[in-house]
Amino acid sequence: MSAELQSVALSWQDQLPVLQIIIPFFAGPLIVLLGSRRLAWPMAFAASVAALVIAMMLLSRVIDGGFISYHMGGWAPPIGIEYRIDAANALVLVLIAAIAVVVLPFAKVSIAAEVPRRHHALFYAMFMLCFTGLMGVVITGDAFNVFVFLEISSLSTYVLVAKGASKDKRALTAAYDYLIMGTIGATFFVIGLGFLYMATGTLNMADLADRIALLGPNRTVQAGFAFIVIGMALKAAMFPLHHWLPNAYNYAPSAVTAFLAATATKAAVYVMLRFMFSVFQPEFVADSGVAAYIIGPLAVLAMFVASFIAVFQNNFKRMLAYSSIAQIGYMLLGISFFNHNGLTATMVHLFNHGITKAALFMAVGALVLRTGTTFYDRIAGMGRVMPFTGAAVVVAGLSLIGVPGTAGFISKWVLVQAAFDNGLWWMALAIMASSLLAVIYVWRVVEALYLKAPNPEAVHKEAPLMMIVPIWIMAGSTVWFGFDTSLTLGAAEMAATALLNGSSGLAEIATSAMQ
Amino acid sequence: MHHHLILRVITKLLVGTIILFAFYVQFHGDFSPGGGFQAGVIMAVAFILYGLVFGLNHVQRVLPPWVVHKMLALGVLIYAGTGVWNMMLGGEFLNYNIFSPLHPSHGQHSGILYVELGVGITVTGVMVAIYYAFAGRRPFIGDDDW
């Protein structure tokens, strides 16, 4: 590290990868330091808008292939921490940032109604930390750094879930359950990293990939792989490790659920993909049989069992939580097919399901604002008095089912194609059949919202514009991405190609954008 | 604890020494074992000891809870701010060399001092906040309610 090396000052474009993280990260403590209830929301919103702009700039630079590598503190990897952005994580970055930008205006109204005033500033600080953590998990190219960011996002998530306690005390036990399960997941993950570090002596993902490939068959590496997959499966709520999810989603404040449902499990699925394909090479994973014999069957089970449970719920929010577990099943099924279309389906469903669920959970928040609850008998008929909210539920519900013309159809279409690519025609039938279950559980909500007499105890008024606009941005984009798939499918295909190629190797040049 | 004269006198003597030692560990951290984490804990111990002997009310008059909350945030901001300062000077995030381009090792020294200061403040805040949280808890059923 001589002085000459430092002569070239980095431009602000070179700093984008770290600005992506540092802007929301800075906002969190700054909100606490200022301690102003009035300034908290604008600061959080400004930071997330900045993060979205940066994420889009990063995506535009890597969407044609190649990657950006940023060296923390000027220390070159594998010694230093590296941020590495390629098409796969840039897409997830855009998703998380976009959800944050849309959910925050919604949160302003929703949180004001659901969380005591004195907690507001801290709430937005926690929200920003959670956001930072999720972005960090996705952007980093250092395996241990993934763990650190995972803990940042998880710890703040527990607090966010517990903030639902002012409405329903069960939020506290839900948050505690989530804390225990999440900690076990994180522990498994870090134990796995410990095994890998023991076998290879490095923590940089690209370097790990190189060294694991050199090691050949190695029991320590296999044990590490098992721990990492299970740890991440817990975080992603893979069936049957999903037990923390329904309660956490149900009792958290509506805005928190909307944000988490669209981002948190998605980040975990992304990490799983990243480790399976970029750290452990695709051949290693194929040899282990994990994808075909463990993830695949469990994914199919999730699709049916969780959907089946969702059908019998009488609580809108809880039903959506179970539906999320089923939808994660589709993403994992895509991984288990282990082909290009399968990974494309996983990536595109990650995005499409994120926007669909954000729309639905925000609509739940609007119903909570007017009726105070989410049970079917209490939200009955509200679709007639809240036409915009009700229509958004229908549109997003169609996307959840996978009706043509919505985003949900695109991902299921690719998933079915992937099943046919592997010659698994019965798997394609299973995907259709589980979608029929989705028809039933979505119909039950629509029936409650439209075909029953309005609940006389509820406030008969449409939700405020601050809620309707975010809900419809998300509901509208489920339709938009059902027709215009160039962004989602394009990026997802590029991501799948990048993932199937395995590791892109150690970067030699500082902050390089290779083409 | 009002009647424990010896405890109170010794505590008053010790608190200053502990804080002094915390500063030593803090600012000598880059030459000898120590640094922000250790110094922060030692610093917090001074307040916790004071609180144990004189009571929560007294220590919260010295270090009110709202100050502790600001400390948590301030330390993190100093850490991150050091990195942002490096970026403004044209280096990578937390690249301390840029503080002193002609003598990178000097830059590393000053960088680590700023960063450790942030760590020290936050760790002090966290330890004291945890103590306040536990000490401030009221039992679900008071002693007189049985």
Chai-1 contact restraints between the chains, C-beta under 6 A:
chainA,res_idxA,chainB,res_idxB,connection_type,confidence,min_distance_angstrom,max_distance_angstrom,comment,restraint_id
A,M1,B,P104,contact,1.0,0.0,6.0,A-B,restraint_1
A,A3,B,P101,contact,1.0,0.0,6.0,A-B,restraint_2
A,A3,B,L102,contact,1.0,0.0,6.0,A-B,restraint_3
A,Q6,B,N97,contact,1.0,0.0,6.0,A-B,restraint_4
A,Q6,B,P101,contact,1.0,0.0,6.0,A-B,restraint_5
A,A9,B,G90,contact,1.0,0.0,6.0,A-B,restraint_6
A,L10,B,G90,contact,1.0,0.0,6.0,A-B,restraint_7
A,Q15,B,M87,contact,1.0,0.0,6.0,A-B,restraint_8
A,V18,B,F93,contact,1.0,0.0,6.0,A-B,restraint_9
A,F26,B,A80,contact,1.0,0.0,6.0,A-B,restraint_10
A,P29,B,A73,contact,1.0,0.0,6.0,A-B,restraint_11
A,P29,B,V76,contact,1.0,0.0,6.0,A-B,restraint_12
A,P29,B,L77,contact,1.0,0.0,6.0,A-B,restraint_13
A,V32,B,A73,contact,1.0,0.0,6.0,A-B,restraint_14
A,L33,B,K70,contact,1.0,0.0,6.0,A-B,restraint_15
A,L33,B,A73,contact,1.0,0.0,6.0,A-B,restraint_16
A,L33,B,L74,contact,1.0,0.0,6.0,A-B,restraint_17
A,H71,B,E92,contact,1.0,0.0,6.0,A-B,restraint_18
A,M72,B,F93,contact,1.0,0.0,6.0,A-B,restraint_19
A,G73,B,E92,contact,1.0,0.0,6.0,A-B,restraint_20
A,G73,B,L94,contact,1.0,0.0,6.0,A-B,restraint_21
A,G73,B,N95,contact,1.0,0.0,6.0,A-B,restraint_22
A,G74,B,E92,contact,1.0,0.0,6.0,A-B,restraint_23
A,G74,B,N95,contact,1.0,0.0,6.0,A-B,restraint_24
